Protein backbone atom coordinates (compact mmCIF):
# COMPACT_ATOMS: atom_id res chain seq x y z
CA UNK A 1 0.00 0.00 0.00
CA UNK A 2 2.91 2.35 0.73
CA UNK A 3 4.06 1.95 -2.89
CA UNK A 4 0.62 2.99 -4.15
CA UNK A 5 0.52 6.01 -1.85
CA UNK A 6 3.89 7.26 -3.09
CA UNK A 7 2.78 6.70 -6.69
CA UNK A 8 -0.52 8.50 -6.11
CA UNK A 9 1.26 11.53 -4.61
CA UNK A 10 3.67 11.69 -7.57
CA UNK A 11 0.78 11.27 -9.99
CA UNK A 12 -1.09 14.11 -8.31
CA UNK A 13 1.95 16.38 -8.50
CA UNK A 14 2.29 15.55 -12.20
CA UNK A 15 -1.38 16.36 -12.80
CA UNK A 16 -0.91 19.69 -11.01
CA UNK A 17 2.07 20.41 -13.27
CA UNK A 18 -0.10 19.77 -16.33
CA UNK A 19 -2.99 21.84 -14.95
CA UNK A 20 -0.72 24.81 -14.21
CA UNK A 21 1.06 24.64 -17.57
CA UNK A 22 4.45 23.64 -16.14
CA UNK A 23 4.18 20.45 -18.16
CA UNK A 24 2.52 21.13 -21.54
CA UNK A 25 -0.50 18.94 -22.22
CA UNK A 26 0.97 17.85 -25.55
CA UNK A 27 4.14 16.56 -23.82
CA UNK A 28 2.01 14.68 -21.28
CA UNK A 29 -0.03 13.12 -24.09
CA UNK A 30 3.14 12.01 -25.91
CA UNK A 31 4.40 10.48 -22.67
CA UNK A 32 1.13 8.57 -22.22
CA UNK A 33 1.32 7.25 -25.78
CA UNK A 34 4.84 6.02 -25.07
CA UNK A 35 4.26 4.29 -21.74
CA UNK A 36 0.83 2.63 -21.98
CA UNK A 37 2.16 -0.40 -23.92
CA UNK A 38 4.91 -0.81 -21.33
CA UNK A 39 2.51 -0.74 -18.40
CA UNK A 40 0.12 -3.11 -20.16
CA UNK A 41 2.99 -5.55 -20.68
CA UNK A 42 3.95 -5.35 -16.99
CA UNK A 43 0.36 -6.11 -15.96
CA UNK A 44 -0.06 -8.97 -18.44
CA UNK A 45 3.25 -10.73 -17.75
CA UNK A 46 2.66 -10.44 -13.99
CA UNK A 47 -0.76 -12.09 -14.35
CA UNK A 48 0.76 -14.87 -16.48
CA UNK A 49 3.52 -15.61 -14.00
CA UNK A 50 1.22 -15.45 -10.96
CA UNK A 51 -1.20 -17.90 -12.56
CA UNK A 52 1.64 -20.19 -13.65
CA UNK A 53 2.90 -20.15 -10.06
CA UNK A 54 -0.58 -21.05 -8.80
CA UNK A 55 -0.55 -24.01 -11.19
CA UNK A 56 2.69 -25.23 -9.61
CA UNK A 57 4.94 -24.63 -12.61
CA UNK A 58 7.75 -22.84 -10.78
CA UNK A 59 7.65 -25.20 -7.81
CA UNK A 60 8.02 -28.14 -10.19
CA UNK A 61 11.00 -26.43 -11.81
CA UNK A 62 12.61 -25.91 -8.39
CA UNK A 63 12.06 -29.52 -7.35
CA UNK A 64 13.53 -30.82 -10.59
CA UNK A 65 16.46 -28.46 -10.09
CA UNK A 66 17.07 -30.04 -6.66
CA UNK A 67 17.30 -33.46 -8.29
CA UNK A 68 19.77 -32.17 -10.87
CA UNK A 69 21.95 -30.86 -8.05
CA UNK A 70 22.65 -34.49 -7.03
CA UNK A 71 23.27 -33.62 -3.41
CA UNK A 72 25.97 -30.99 -4.01
CA UNK A 73 25.02 -27.58 -2.61
CA UNK A 74 27.26 -25.63 -4.98
CA UNK A 75 25.75 -27.36 -8.01
CA UNK A 76 22.24 -26.65 -6.74
CA UNK A 77 23.18 -23.03 -6.14
CA UNK A 78 24.59 -22.66 -9.67
CA UNK A 79 21.38 -24.13 -11.08
CA UNK A 80 19.34 -21.65 -9.02
CA UNK A 81 21.55 -18.85 -10.38
CA UNK A 82 20.90 -20.06 -13.93
CA UNK A 83 17.13 -20.20 -13.34
CA UNK A 84 17.21 -16.72 -11.77
CA UNK A 85 19.12 -15.31 -14.73
CA UNK A 86 16.82 -16.92 -17.30
CA UNK A 87 13.70 -15.87 -15.40
CA UNK A 88 14.96 -12.29 -15.28
CA UNK A 89 16.00 -12.20 -18.93
CA UNK A 90 12.75 -13.58 -20.34
CA UNK A 91 10.12 -12.71 -17.69
CA UNK A 92 11.52 -9.54 -16.01
CA UNK A 93 13.31 -8.78 -12.76
CA UNK A 94 10.11 -8.27 -10.75
CA UNK A 95 8.91 -11.74 -11.72
CA UNK A 96 12.15 -13.22 -10.41
CA UNK A 97 11.95 -11.24 -7.16
CA UNK A 98 8.30 -12.06 -6.50
CA UNK A 99 7.96 -15.66 -7.66
CA UNK A 100 11.41 -17.25 -7.56
CA UNK A 101 12.39 -15.97 -4.10
CA UNK A 102 9.92 -18.11 -2.12
CA UNK A 103 10.65 -21.10 -4.35
CA UNK A 104 14.41 -21.03 -3.74
CA UNK A 105 13.97 -20.44 -0.01
CA UNK A 106 11.66 -23.45 0.30
CA UNK A 107 14.08 -25.41 -1.88
CA UNK A 108 17.08 -24.53 0.32
CA UNK A 109 15.23 -25.33 3.54
CA UNK A 110 13.96 -28.62 2.11
CA UNK A 111 17.57 -29.55 1.37
CA UNK A 112 18.71 -28.44 4.84
CA UNK A 113 20.82 -25.58 3.45
CA UNK A 114 21.22 -21.95 4.52
CA UNK A 115 18.69 -19.97 2.42
CA UNK A 116 20.67 -16.69 2.49
CA UNK A 117 23.10 -17.43 -0.39
CA UNK A 118 20.14 -18.52 -2.51
CA UNK A 119 18.04 -15.49 -1.55
CA UNK A 120 20.89 -13.04 -2.22
CA UNK A 121 21.60 -14.72 -5.57
CA UNK A 122 17.97 -14.25 -6.54
CA UNK A 123 17.79 -10.51 -5.82
CA UNK A 124 21.22 -9.66 -7.19
CA UNK A 125 20.59 -11.50 -10.45
CA UNK A 126 17.08 -10.05 -10.65
CA UNK A 127 18.82 -6.68 -10.97
CA UNK A 128 22.12 -7.37 -12.69
CA UNK A 129 20.65 -10.01 -15.00
CA UNK A 130 18.13 -7.58 -16.48
CA UNK A 131 20.31 -6.06 -19.21
CA UNK A 132 19.97 -8.40 -22.17
CA UNK A 133 16.45 -8.02 -23.61
CA UNK A 134 13.84 -5.24 -23.67
CA UNK A 135 11.43 -7.41 -21.65
CA UNK A 136 13.96 -7.95 -18.86
CA UNK A 137 13.41 -4.56 -17.25
CA UNK A 138 11.02 -1.64 -17.56
CA UNK A 139 14.03 0.64 -18.10
CA UNK A 140 15.03 -1.49 -21.11
CA UNK A 141 11.64 -1.01 -22.73
CA UNK A 142 12.04 2.75 -22.31
CA UNK A 143 15.57 2.63 -23.73
CA UNK A 144 14.41 0.52 -26.67
CA UNK A 145 11.97 3.27 -27.60
CA UNK A 146 14.68 5.93 -27.18
CA UNK A 147 16.96 3.93 -29.52
CA UNK A 148 14.32 3.96 -32.26
CA UNK A 149 12.67 0.61 -31.44
CA UNK A 150 15.34 -1.90 -32.53
CA UNK A 151 14.26 -5.55 -32.57
CA UNK A 152 14.98 -7.60 -29.44
CA UNK A 153 17.88 -9.30 -31.22
CA UNK A 154 19.35 -5.95 -32.26
CA UNK A 155 18.93 -4.71 -28.70
CA UNK A 156 20.64 -7.85 -27.37
CA UNK A 157 23.54 -7.33 -29.78
CA UNK A 158 24.23 -4.00 -28.05
CA UNK A 159 23.85 -5.31 -24.51
CA UNK A 160 25.20 -8.88 -24.70
CA UNK A 161 28.78 -8.28 -23.52
CA UNK A 162 27.90 -6.13 -20.48
CA UNK A 163 24.94 -8.41 -19.71
CA UNK A 164 27.20 -11.46 -19.46
CA UNK A 165 29.69 -9.63 -17.23
CA UNK A 166 26.89 -8.27 -15.03
CA UNK A 167 25.72 -11.85 -14.36
CA UNK A 168 29.16 -13.39 -13.81
CA UNK A 169 30.54 -10.82 -11.35
CA UNK A 170 27.79 -11.14 -8.69
CA UNK A 171 27.79 -14.93 -9.02
CA UNK A 172 31.55 -15.07 -8.38
CA UNK A 173 31.17 -12.65 -5.47
CA UNK A 174 28.43 -14.71 -3.81
CA UNK A 175 30.45 -17.89 -4.14
CA UNK A 176 33.47 -16.25 -2.51
CA UNK A 177 31.33 -14.84 0.30
CA UNK A 178 29.40 -18.05 1.04
CA UNK A 179 31.85 -20.71 -0.18
CA UNK A 180 31.92 -22.59 3.13
CA UNK A 181 28.13 -22.92 3.16
CA UNK A 182 28.02 -23.94 -0.49
CA UNK A 183 30.78 -26.55 -0.44
CA UNK A 184 28.55 -29.02 1.42
CA UNK A 185 26.12 -31.80 0.53
CA UNK A 186 22.37 -32.22 0.97
CA UNK A 187 19.78 -34.97 0.78
CA UNK A 188 17.68 -35.12 -2.40
CA UNK A 189 13.97 -35.31 -1.62
CA UNK A 190 11.10 -36.55 -3.76
CA UNK A 191 8.95 -34.51 -6.12
CA UNK A 192 5.46 -33.57 -4.98
CA UNK A 193 2.52 -34.50 -7.17
CA UNK A 194 0.85 -31.94 -9.43
CA UNK A 195 -2.45 -30.84 -7.91
CA UNK A 196 -4.22 -30.08 -11.20
CA UNK A 197 -2.46 -31.52 -14.29
CA UNK A 198 -4.73 -29.56 -16.67
CA UNK A 199 -3.75 -26.22 -15.14
CA UNK A 200 -0.12 -27.25 -14.92
CA UNK A 201 0.26 -28.29 -18.55
CA UNK A 202 -1.75 -25.35 -19.89
CA UNK A 203 0.48 -23.01 -17.87
CA UNK A 204 3.64 -24.74 -19.07
CA UNK A 205 2.49 -24.57 -22.69
CA UNK A 206 1.58 -20.89 -22.45
CA UNK A 207 4.91 -19.93 -20.85
CA UNK A 208 6.91 -21.99 -23.37
CA UNK A 209 4.99 -20.35 -26.24
CA UNK A 210 5.31 -16.87 -24.73
CA UNK A 211 9.09 -16.78 -24.35
CA UNK A 212 10.00 -16.84 -28.09
CA UNK A 213 7.16 -14.44 -28.88
CA UNK A 214 8.64 -11.90 -26.45
CA UNK A 215 11.86 -11.83 -28.50
CA UNK A 216 10.25 -12.10 -31.93
CA UNK A 217 9.99 -8.37 -32.56
CA UNK A 218 6.22 -8.22 -32.02
CA UNK A 219 5.29 -5.46 -29.53
CA UNK A 220 5.66 -7.35 -26.26
CA UNK A 221 2.31 -6.27 -24.83
CA UNK A 222 0.50 -8.25 -27.53
CA UNK A 223 1.73 -11.81 -26.78
CA UNK A 224 1.79 -11.08 -23.03
CA UNK A 225 -1.82 -9.93 -23.09
CA UNK A 226 -2.85 -12.91 -25.20
CA UNK A 227 -1.12 -15.28 -22.79
CA UNK A 228 -2.83 -13.64 -19.81
CA UNK A 229 -6.24 -13.99 -21.48
CA UNK A 230 -5.66 -17.66 -22.33
CA UNK A 231 -4.59 -18.57 -18.80
CA UNK A 232 -7.36 -16.44 -17.36
CA UNK A 233 -9.95 -18.44 -19.29
CA UNK A 234 -8.38 -21.76 -18.25
CA UNK A 235 -8.41 -20.73 -14.58
CA UNK A 236 -11.96 -19.42 -14.93
CA UNK A 237 -13.01 -22.93 -15.87
CA UNK A 238 -10.74 -24.92 -13.54
CA UNK A 239 -10.08 -22.75 -10.47
CA UNK A 240 -12.10 -19.55 -10.50
CA UNK A 241 -11.18 -18.61 -6.91
CA UNK A 242 -7.63 -17.76 -8.01
CA UNK A 243 -8.85 -14.95 -10.28
CA UNK A 244 -8.80 -11.92 -8.02
CA UNK A 245 -7.91 -8.25 -8.30
CA UNK A 246 -4.68 -8.89 -6.40
CA UNK A 247 -3.25 -10.63 -9.47
CA UNK A 248 -2.95 -7.22 -11.14
CA UNK A 249 0.13 -5.30 -9.92
CA UNK A 250 -1.89 -2.13 -9.51
CA UNK A 251 0.47 -0.62 -6.93
CA UNK A 252 3.37 -0.93 -9.38
CA UNK A 253 1.25 0.62 -12.14
CA UNK A 254 0.32 3.59 -9.93
CA UNK A 255 3.94 4.07 -8.86
CA UNK A 256 5.31 3.84 -12.41
CA UNK A 257 2.64 6.21 -13.75
CA UNK A 258 3.42 8.74 -11.03
CA UNK A 259 7.16 8.49 -11.64
CA UNK A 260 6.74 8.91 -15.40
CA UNK A 261 4.63 12.04 -15.09
CA UNK A 262 6.58 13.60 -12.22
CA UNK A 263 10.01 13.17 -13.85
CA UNK A 264 8.63 14.55 -17.13
CA UNK A 265 7.42 17.62 -15.21
CA UNK A 266 10.87 18.05 -13.64
CA UNK A 267 12.44 17.98 -17.10
CA UNK A 268 10.14 20.84 -18.07
CA UNK A 269 11.75 22.99 -15.37
CA UNK A 270 15.38 22.23 -16.25
CA UNK A 271 16.29 18.89 -14.71
CA UNK A 272 17.94 17.76 -17.94
CA UNK A 273 20.37 20.68 -18.03
CA UNK A 274 21.47 20.01 -14.45
CA UNK A 275 22.03 16.31 -15.09
CA UNK A 276 23.95 17.00 -18.30
CA UNK A 277 26.56 18.76 -16.17
CA UNK A 278 26.77 15.82 -13.76
CA UNK A 279 26.77 12.95 -16.27
CA UNK A 280 28.87 14.56 -19.00
CA UNK A 281 28.61 14.03 -22.74
CA UNK A 282 30.21 11.95 -25.49
CA UNK A 283 30.94 8.28 -26.16
CA UNK A 284 34.54 8.16 -24.95
CA UNK A 285 35.43 5.41 -22.45
CA UNK A 286 35.63 7.89 -19.57
CA UNK A 287 32.32 9.49 -20.57
CA UNK A 288 30.55 6.13 -20.65
CA UNK A 289 32.01 5.16 -17.27
CA UNK A 290 30.94 8.51 -15.86
CA UNK A 291 27.37 8.02 -17.10
CA UNK A 292 27.05 4.43 -15.87
CA UNK A 293 28.37 5.34 -12.41
CA UNK A 294 26.05 8.34 -12.29
CA UNK A 295 23.17 5.99 -13.09
CA UNK A 296 24.28 3.64 -10.30
CA UNK A 297 24.43 6.47 -7.75
CA UNK A 298 21.06 7.79 -8.91
CA UNK A 299 19.42 4.36 -8.70
CA UNK A 300 20.63 3.80 -5.15
CA UNK A 301 19.61 7.31 -4.16
CA UNK A 302 16.10 7.55 -5.65
CA UNK A 303 15.30 4.14 -7.25
CA UNK A 304 16.39 2.91 -10.67
CA UNK A 305 13.28 3.89 -12.64
CA UNK A 306 13.27 7.63 -11.81
CA UNK A 307 17.07 7.61 -12.16
CA UNK A 308 16.73 6.28 -15.70
CA UNK A 309 13.93 8.71 -16.57
CA UNK A 310 15.96 11.62 -15.26
CA UNK A 311 19.12 10.70 -17.17
CA UNK A 312 17.64 9.42 -20.44
CA UNK A 313 17.62 12.86 -22.16
CA UNK A 314 21.40 13.20 -21.65
CA UNK A 315 22.07 9.72 -23.04
CA UNK A 316 21.80 10.68 -26.67
CA UNK A 317 23.32 7.66 -28.41
CA UNK A 318 22.84 3.87 -28.27
CA UNK A 319 26.19 3.45 -26.51
CA UNK A 320 25.30 6.02 -23.86
CA UNK A 321 21.85 4.49 -23.37
CA UNK A 322 23.42 1.07 -22.76
CA UNK A 323 25.91 2.65 -20.34
CA UNK A 324 22.99 4.24 -18.49
CA UNK A 325 21.19 0.89 -18.38
CA UNK A 326 24.29 -0.72 -16.89
CA UNK A 327 24.22 1.83 -14.10
CA UNK A 328 20.51 1.69 -13.30
CA UNK A 329 20.06 -2.07 -13.86
CA UNK A 330 23.30 -3.61 -12.53
CA UNK A 331 23.95 -0.91 -9.95
CA UNK A 332 20.91 -1.09 -7.61
CA UNK A 333 22.51 -3.52 -5.14
CA UNK A 334 23.23 -1.14 -2.26
CA UNK A 335 20.13 0.51 -0.81
CA UNK A 336 16.83 -1.30 -0.08
CA UNK A 337 14.88 1.13 -2.27
CA UNK A 338 17.27 1.04 -5.25
CA UNK A 339 14.77 -1.04 -7.24
CA UNK A 340 11.21 -2.15 -6.75
CA UNK A 341 12.41 -5.73 -7.22
CA UNK A 342 14.55 -5.42 -4.08
CA UNK A 343 11.60 -4.18 -2.03
CA UNK A 344 9.38 -6.99 -3.35
CA UNK A 345 12.14 -9.49 -2.58
CA UNK A 346 12.45 -8.29 1.00
CA UNK A 347 8.68 -8.54 1.48
CA UNK A 348 8.88 -12.19 0.45
CA UNK A 349 11.80 -12.81 2.84
CA UNK A 350 9.83 -11.30 5.72
CA UNK A 351 6.77 -13.42 4.95
CA UNK A 352 8.98 -16.54 5.04
CA UNK A 353 10.79 -15.57 8.28
CA UNK A 354 14.16 -15.17 6.61
CA UNK A 355 16.19 -12.42 8.24
CA UNK A 356 18.89 -10.43 6.48
CA UNK A 357 20.52 -7.41 8.09
CA UNK A 358 20.28 -4.35 5.87
CA UNK A 359 23.68 -3.20 7.17
CA UNK A 360 25.30 -6.34 5.75
CA UNK A 361 23.29 -6.09 2.53
CA UNK A 362 24.43 -2.48 2.04
CA UNK A 363 28.06 -3.32 2.82
CA UNK A 364 28.17 -6.21 0.35
CA UNK A 365 26.36 -4.18 -2.30
CA UNK A 366 28.72 -1.23 -1.86
CA UNK A 367 31.57 -3.55 -2.85
CA UNK A 368 29.92 -5.58 -5.60
CA UNK A 369 27.79 -2.90 -7.33
CA UNK A 370 30.62 -0.54 -8.40
CA UNK A 371 32.76 -3.50 -9.46
CA UNK A 372 29.91 -4.93 -11.55
CA UNK A 373 29.06 -1.59 -13.17
CA UNK A 374 32.67 -0.74 -14.00
CA UNK A 375 33.49 -4.16 -15.48
CA UNK A 376 30.21 -4.29 -17.44
CA UNK A 377 30.88 -0.82 -18.84
CA UNK A 378 34.39 -1.85 -19.83
CA UNK A 379 32.85 -4.83 -21.62
CA UNK A 380 30.57 -2.43 -23.48
CA UNK A 381 33.52 -0.21 -24.41
CA UNK A 382 35.45 -3.23 -25.71
CA UNK A 383 32.64 -4.01 -28.17
CA UNK A 384 32.30 -0.49 -29.63
C-alpha positions, 0 to 999 in steps of 0.5 A, a space after each residue: 500500500 505504501 508503494 501505491 501512496 507514493 505513486 498517487 502523490 507523484 501522480 497528483 503532483 504531475 497532474 498539477 504540473 499539467 494543470 498549471 502549464 508547467 508540463 505542456 499537455 501535448 508533452 504529457 499526451 506524448 508520454 502517455 502514448 509512449 508508456 501505456 504499452 509498457 505498463 500493459 505488458 507489466 500487468 499482463 506478464 505479472 498475471 501470467 507468472 502469478 497464474 503459472 505459479 498457482 498451477 505449480 509450474 515454478 515449484 516443479 522447476 525448483 524440485 527438478 532443479 534439486 534433483 539435478 543438483 545431485 546432493 551438491 550444494 554448490 551445483 544446486 546453487 549454480 542451477 538456481 543462479 541459472 534459473 534466476 538469470 533466465 527468469 529475469 531475462 525472459 520474464 523480467 526482474 520483478 517476476 524473479 523477485 516475487 515468484 522465484 524468491 519463495 521457491 528457492 527459499 523453500 528449496 534450500 530449507 527442504 535440502 537443509 541448506 542456509 537460504 541466504 546465499 540462494 536469496 541473495 543470488 535471486 535478488 542480485 541476479 534479478 537486478 544485474 541479470 536484467 540487461 539483455 532483452 527489452 522485456 527484462 526490465 522496464 528501463 530497457 523497454 524505455 531505452 528501446 523506444 529511445 533507440 528507435 525501437 530496434 528488434 529484441 535481437 538488435 537490442 541484445 547485440 548491443 547489450 550482450 557483452 555487459 549483460 554477461 559480465 553483469 551476471 558473472 561478477 555477482 555470481 563469483 562474489 556470492 560464491 566467494 562470500 558463502 563458499 563454506 556454506 556452499 561446499 557441502 552436501 544435501 539430501 535429495 527429496 522426492 517430487 510432490 505430485 501436481 495438484 491439477 495436471 490440466 492447469 499445470 500443462 496449460 500453464 507450461 504450454 503458455 509460458 513456453 509459447 510466450 518466451 520466443 514471442 517476447 523476443 520475436 519483434 512483435 510489440 511485447 504487450 501483444 503476446 503477453 496480453 494474449 497469454 494472460 487472457 488464455 490462462 485467465 480463461 483456463 483458470 476461470 473454468 478450472 479454479 475460479 477462486 484464483 482470479 482476483 484483483 490482487 493478481 494485477 500489480 496495480 500498486 506498481 502501475 500507480 507508482 510507475 505512472 506517477 514516476 513517469 509524469 513527475 520526472 517529465 514535469 521536472 524535465 520541463 523545469 530544467 532537470 535535464 540541463 542540471 544532469 547534463 553537467 553531472 553525467 557529462 557528454 560523449 561516447 569516450 570510455 571515460 564518458 561512458 564510465 561517468 554516465 554508468 556510475 552516475 546511473 548507479 548512484 542515482 538508482 541507489 539514491 532515488 530508485 532505478 526507474 526515476 534515475 533512468 527517466 531523469 538521465 535518459 535525455 542526456 544519453 543521446 546515443 545507443 552506446 550512452 543508453 546502454 551505459 545508463 542501463 548498466 548503471 541503473 540495472 546492474 547498480 541497484 545492489 546497495 540501498 533497499 529502495 534502489 529497485 522495486 524488485 529489491 523491495 518486493 524481494 524483502 517482502 517475500 523474505 519477511 513473509 517466510 521468516 528469513 532475516 537479512 541485516 540491511 547493514 550487511 546487505 548495504 556493505 556487500 552491495 557497496 563492494 559488488 555494485 561498483 565492481 559490476 558496473 565498472 566491469 560491465 561498462 568496460 565490456 561495453 567499451 570493448 565491443 564499440 
